[in-house]
Amino acid sequence: MTAFLLPLAYLVGALPLGYWLAHRRGVELRTASPYTLGLENALKRLGFGLLLLTFLLDFLKGYLPLLLSRALGVGLEGALALGVAVYLGHLYPLFFRDPWPLRAKGAGVLLGVLAGLPLSPELGLIPVALGLALYALTGYASLGSLGLPLGLFLVLLFGPFSPLARGLGAALFLLALWRYKENLGRILEGTEPKLGSPLPLPSERQAVCAFLIHPLTVEDFWQSPRFRWLRPLVRWGLLRPEWMERLAERFRPMKVGEVRGVRTADGREILCHLISAPLLPHQIKGKPELAVKRAIQGARLARELGATVVGLGAFWSVVGEKGKRVQEAVPDIQVTNGGAYTAGTVKAAIPAILAHFAQGGRDLKGTVAAVVGANGVVAFGIARQIAPYVGKLILVGRDLERLQRAAEALRKNLERKGEAPEMVVTTEVGAIKEADLVFTATSDPNPVIFPEHVKPGAWIYDEGVPPDVHPRVKGVPGVRVIPGGVVRLPGAARATLDLHFGAPDQVPACLAETMILAAEGAFERKSLGGEVLSENIQFFVERAEALGFRVVE
């Protein structure tokens, strides 16, 4: 009898009743918040009446199959098996799939299963009491929901029940634990809202965006509390770093932090979710299709979290034709690679750098300057900006033929104005040895400029993320290394993770562009592909200034 009821229970659990009800009211809950089909979000979006109805429908999904089993004389073990089947159907409805699984959590289903089990009332109330206690004590709805299957497992574990019953109770709890793993991770990281706190959803006074990040080194894996416990295993030699890298390739993107406290000059709040797919730079470069897949999954998660725009940070910015494929795959969220404001921060910083360099009687027209990574949009933009002021310009890039064509066009344009310096085009980084000023902006995952490449006393403006300049370069006498593309956020801003930009309120320009897009809604200005329009650069420079973003020089 139980074998016949199991598929029926699964099918009942798989019915997306809450989603259908919301959909009839024109509410797309799946893409509205991290609490998809959850209690707080449903209350906000549906109102109390429809909330009560959706909860009752989920309760009945869990209760009715078990009620039927009791009428047919099925025992506790069979009823528990049906409860697992109902919950499994609710979590993984095979016939109702987007490109990603519907992320229903199922607190109502779990309560229905508990009500339908053939347990004495006093034992049946223990899981409910534990769930309510956890919710009241912590304020986290997710912990309250997890208290239901945990309480049931404890009742079965310490009561006079069979090993099979205990095993099925453990299975139900583990399913719930797996489904709530992201909530638990956010609790550890301090980013899970408590009962009564504002939901992280866009509103008139709050813009919500997301930013895709990745670890720069294996050490960055341990920043998130959910992975920190693994660090001693590496120290003790039980987990090798290369194993961690291979394991990271199997992780889907997850929210690992936030940038909070950003308040624009006109009083609006900006919340930014930090999403990580833990691939290292060389993995992103070496496995482009995997990187595109993870970037697309990250954009979908950003959409689920309620963000209106997602930015591609560091090496994600060059993935999928610099974001084009990601945008095509996820058309209902805006995607930007941050190139426009990054170029804008460089444009804003370079005049100050040239002015400071010229102090003390240095003649810029007698200065040799070099640009590394000149095949890139940002680096060649630097070359265009500094070329009229220096005596000699060395352009270093990987594609010599394309760089020669670009350099020739630049030279002809400057000759018409009488401002053309001597130009050298090369693929050899060693050519910058004679440069007094070096500007670098590559997409290389490893340093490209080492002490042997640098002239003593040179100034180096490093726009690369990770840095293009090896740390040992700072040991060359008189060398000054200036980090580029860094923006100070307005308000009492802080990132919950170390983004490696010097201070909690300092972020890369590409992240700042994401925030500005979310605040202004000017999505036609987003940066996609390799082309960066000058009017978009100017837009971000002007709006950043008006909103209170400041370039760190």
N, C-alpha and C positions, 0 to 999 in steps of 0.2 A: 504493500500500500504506500509506504513512504517513497519508494522508488518512483511510483506514478506521480506523487505529489511534488517531488523535487523540481522537475522542469516547470510545472505550473507555478510554483512559488517563485522561481526565477523570473518567469514572464511577468507575473504581477509586480514584482519588485522593479522590473525594468521599465514599467510605464512611467513616463516623465510627466506625471499629473501636475506637479507644481509649475513646471515650465509651460505646459499647455494652457493652464489657467492664466498665468501671467501674460503669455503671448496673446491671448484673446483680449486682454486689456491694453495691448500695445506696448508692453514692457519687456525688453530684451535683457533678462536678468543675467544671462551667461556672460555678457560683456560689460556688466555694470560695476562690479566690485569684486574684491577678493572673497566676499561672503556669498558666492553664487548660490542662489536658491536658499540662502541662509536666513535665520530669524531676523537679525537686525536689518539686513538689506530689504527683506520682504516687507517689514514694518514700514520702512522709509518709502519704498516704492509702491506698495499695494494698499497700505492702510490696514487698520486693525481687523476689519471684517474679512477681507480677502486673505489676510495673514492667517487668521484662525482657520479659514476653509482649507488653505494649502497645507497647514500643519495637520489638520484632521485627515486629509487625503493621504498624506504620508503615513500617518499613524495607522490608518486602515490597511494600507499596503502591507505593513508588518503584522497587523493583528489578524486579518481575515484568513490568510492561509493557515495560521496556527490554530485559529478557532475551528476551522474545518477539520484539521488533524485531530483535535480533541474530540469532536463529534464522531469521528471514525475510529476512535479508540487508540490512536497513536500515542506511544509513551513519550517520556521526557527526551530520550536520545533522538527519536525521530523528530520531535518538535524543534529541538535545537538544530538539527540538520536542515529543516525547513527555514529556520530563522537565518542560518548562514546563507542559504540559497536566495532568500528574499533580499538580504542586504547586499549580496554579491551582484544580483540583478540591478539593484538601485545604483551601485557604484559603477558597474561596467555594463551598461545596456547596449549589447552588441548591435541591435538593430536601429539604434538611435545615436549616430556618431557624426560629429563634425570632423575636421582634420585632427582634432584632439578630443580626448574623452571629456564628457560633461562632468564637471567637478562638484557634483552633489555630495554632501557630507552625510545626511541621513539621520539626524537626531530624532526626528519624528518616527522614522522606520524602526530605529532601535527601541524607542519607547513602546511602539506597537508590538514588537517581538516580545519584549519583557511582559507586557500585559497578557499575551497569548500563551505564555509558557505554563505548563501544569505545575506551578509552584504554590506553596502556601502563601497567603497574603503577607505574612510577616517577613518571609524570605524575599518575596517579590518587591517589597518596598525598600529593601536595603540598597539596591543599585540606584533607585530614584533618589533616596536620601543622600547617597554619596555624590551623585551628580549635582544636586542642588547645593550641597555644602561646598563643593569645589567651585561652582559658579559664584556663590555668595562670597567666599573667602578670597578668591583671586580676581574676580571680575572678568574672567576669560570664558566666553561661551564655549569655546572649543574644549577647554578642560572639563567644563560641566557635562558636555556631550560624551567625552571619553569616560567620564565617571560611570555612565550607564553600563557599557560592556565590561569595564573593569570591576564594578561591583558585582555583576553577574558571575564573572570568572572567580572572584574571591568566595562567593557563596558556594559555587560548585566545588572549588578546591578544598574548602574546609568543612563542607557538609558531607553527609553520607551518600555520595553519588558515585556512579561508575567512572572508570578511567575514560570511557568513550564520551560521557557527558562533559567531563572536565576538558578533554581535548577539543570538543566542539565549542565549548565556552571560550577556550583559549584562541581558537580560530576566529571567532567573532570579534574578540578584543584586538587581535593582531590586524585584522582587516581594517578596523576603525583606526588603530594606531597608524597604519600605513596611509590611510586617507587623510589623517590630520597631521601628517609629518611636517608639512609646510607651516601650518599654524604653530606647531611646537618649535620649529626653527625660528619663526618670527618672535615667539615668546622669549626664547633664549637671547635673541638679538635686540630685544626691547622695541620691536616695531609692530607688534600686534596690538591693535586698539582694545581697550578694556570696555566693559559695560558703561554706557553713558558718554564715552568720548566720541568726538566727531568722526564719522566715517571718512576715509580718504578718497572722497569722490569729488569730481569737479563741481564747482558752484560759482555763484556770482563773485564771491570774495576769495575763492581758492581755485587755483589752477593745479592740475595734476599731470605730471609727466613721468617718464621712466628713462633710464639710461643704462645701456648694456656695457658692462665692464668685464674684465678678465684679470686673473693674476698675472703679474709681471714676472714673478719667480715662484718657486715652490713654497717659499716662506709665506707668500700671500694666501696660500690655502688655509693657513691657521688663523687668519684674521676673524673669520666667522666662528662664533661660539659653537655652531653645530658640527664643525670639523676640528675644533681645537683639541678635542680629546685624542685625536689621532697623532698629534705631534710627538708625544713621548714614545709611541711605537716606532717612529722614524729614528728618534734619538737612540733607542735601544737596539736598533737594527732589525726589528721585527717587520717593518714595512719600509721597503726601499723607495726612494723618490721616483725611480722609473716606473715602479708599480703604481704609485699614486697618479702619475701622468696617464698611464693606460686606463686606470679606473676612471679618471676625470673625463675621458672621452665618451663614457657611457652615461654621464650625468646630463639630464635635461636642465635647461636654465631654471634658476630659482631666485627668488628675492632674498638678498643677503643684507640689505641695509637701506637707509634713507638719507636724503639731505633735507634737513628740517630747519625751521626758523627763518626761511627766506621771506622777507617782506619788502616789497617794492616801494619806491618813493611815493606812489599813490595809495599805499596801504593794503595792497593785495598780498595774499599768501601764495607761495609756490611750494608744493610738495613734490619731491622727486624720489621715486622708487629706484633703488640700485639693484639691477638684475645681473646675475653672473652665470655664464656657462663656463665652468672652470678649465678652459683650455689656455695653455701657455702660448706666448707669441709664436714660437716655432711650430706649434701644432696648428695654429690658425693659418699660418703661411703654408705649411707642408701638406695640409689636408683641406683644400679649399671647399670641396663639396660638403664635408662634415661641418665646416665652419658656416657655410650658407644655411645648412639645415638647422644648426643651433641658433643662428641669428633670427631665422624665421620663427622658431619656437619661442625665442625671447620676445619677439614682437607680439606674438599671440598672448603670452603671459602678461605683457604690458597692457594689452587691450583688456584682458580679464581683470586686471587690477584697477581699471577705470581710467588709465592714462589716455590723454588725447594725442600725445606725440611721444615717440621713442627715439632717443639719440643713440648712435653707434659710436662708442668710445674706443680710443686707442686703435688696436688692430682690427676691431670690428668695422671701423670706418671704411676699410678698403675691401671688405667682403662683398661678394655678389655684385660686382661692377659698382662698387662704392655705394651700396644700398639699394640699387635699382631692383634687383631680384627680390630683395626682402619686401620692398614696397608692393611689387606686383603680387607676391604671395599673400600679403596681409593688407588688402586695400582699405580696410575700415579702421586703420590707425595711421597717423602720419609718421613717416620715417625720415630722419635727417642724419647726414654724416658729419654735420657741424663745420663743413669747410668754409662757409662764408664768414662767420664771425671769427673763426681761427685766422683767416686771412686779414680780417679787420683788426684783430689785436696786434698782429704783426705790423700792419700799416700804421697803427697808432704808436707802437713802441719804437720803431726804427728811427724816426727823426730824433727822439730823445737819446737813443744810443749813439747816433752819429754826432749829435751835439756834445755829449759827454766825452766821446772819444777825441773830438777836436780840441777839447780844452787842454791848456798847457802848450799851445802853439803848434799842435800837429796839423799838417796840411793835408786835408782830405784828397786833394787832387794829386798828391804824391803818395797816396795810400794804395796798397794792394789789398783787394777784398776777394773773398772766395765764397761761393754758394755750393753746398753739398746737397745732393738730391734734386738737382735742378730740372730733372724731368718731371717732377711733381708740380702740381698747381700752386701750392703754397710757396715752395722754394723758388719757383720761377717768378712768382709775384714779388718776392724779395729782390730778386735780381733786377727786375724792372725798376723797382723803387730806388735802389742804391746806385744803379749804373750811372746816372748823370753826375754823381758827386765824387766818384773815385777815379784814380788814374788808371788802374788796371783791374779787370774783373776775370776771375777764374771760375768757370762753370763746370761742376763735376756731376756726372749722371751715368746711368747704366746704358741707356740707348743713345749711342754717340750720334748716329745719323739724325735721329729726331731732334736731339739737342742742338746739333749744328744748324738745322733749319730754323729752330726757334731763335737761336742766338743771332743768326744772320738777319732775321726780321727785326729783332730788337736793335741791332747795330744800325741798320738802315734808317729806322725811325729816329734814333738818337742823332745820327749824322745830319738829318734834315734840320735838327734843332741846334747843331753844333755842340752836342754834349756827349759824343761817343767816346768811351774809354777804350784802351787796348783790351781785347778779349781773347781768352784762351778757353778752349773747350776740350774736355778730357774725361776719361773714365777712371783715371788714377787718383785716389784720394791723396797720395803723397805729393801731388802738385800744389796742395794748399800750404806747403812748408814755408813758402815765401810770403804768405798772406798776413797782414796786420789785423785784419778783421775777417772773421769766419762766421757765416750763417749756415746752419744745417737744419734740414727738415726732411728726413727720409722715413720710409716705412719699414726699415730693417729691424728685426727683432733683437739684434745684438749691436753693441757699439761699433761704429765705423771709424771713429777718430781716436787715435792712440797718441801717446807722447811723441813718438817718432815722426808724426805728421805735423806737429805744431811748432811754430816759431816762438821762442821766448818773448814774453810781453804781449802776445796776441790776445785779442778779445774774441770770445766765441759765444754767439747767440744760438742756443740749442732749443729747437722747436720739436725735436723728436720725442715720441712716447712709445716705448721706453727711450731714455736718453741716447742720443747718438754719440755722445762724448764719454769715453771710458773714465771712470773715477781717477785713474792715475794721471790723467792730463792736468789735474789741478796741482800736481807736484812740479810741473814745468815752471821755472822762474818767471814771475810776472804775469802769468796767464790768468785771465779772468773769464769764468764760465757763467753765462747769464741764461737762466731758464726762460723759455718763451711760451706764449700762449696761455698764461695763467691769469685768471680773473678772480677778483674778490667779490663775493656775493653781498647783496644788501641785507640789512637787518642783522639779527643775532643768529646767523646761519652756521650750521655745522653738519658735517657728514659723520655718520656713525661708523664709517670705515676710514682707514688711512688711504687716501687716494694718491699719496706721494706728491702733493703739490705744496708742501711747506706748512700749511696751517689748515685747521678744520673748515674755515670759511673760504678757502682758496680751491678753485676747481679748474679743469681745462676749459678752454674756450668753447669746445664742442658741446660740453655739458651746459654751459651758460646759454649757447644758442638754443638748445632744447628747451630750457626754461623760458626764454624769451618768446619762442614760438607758442608755448602753452599759454603764457600770459596774454599775448597779443592776438592769438588766433590767426596770425598772418601766414597760413600754411603754404601759400603760394611762394613764399620766400625760402622754403626749406632747401637744404643742400642735398642733391642726389647726383650721382655720376661724377665725372671728372671736371665738369664745367662749373665755374663759379662766376656769376654775373656781378659786375661792378656795382650795379644798383642795389643788389642784395647785400653786398659787403657794406655799403654805405648805410643801408637800412638798419642792420644790426649794430653798427657803431653808434648811430644816432639813438636808437631805442634803448640800447644798453645804458648809455649815458643818462637818458631820461628816467629809466627805471632804477638807477642806482648801482649798476654793475660797474666795477672799476678794473681796468687793466693793471696788473702788477708789473712794474718796470724794474 
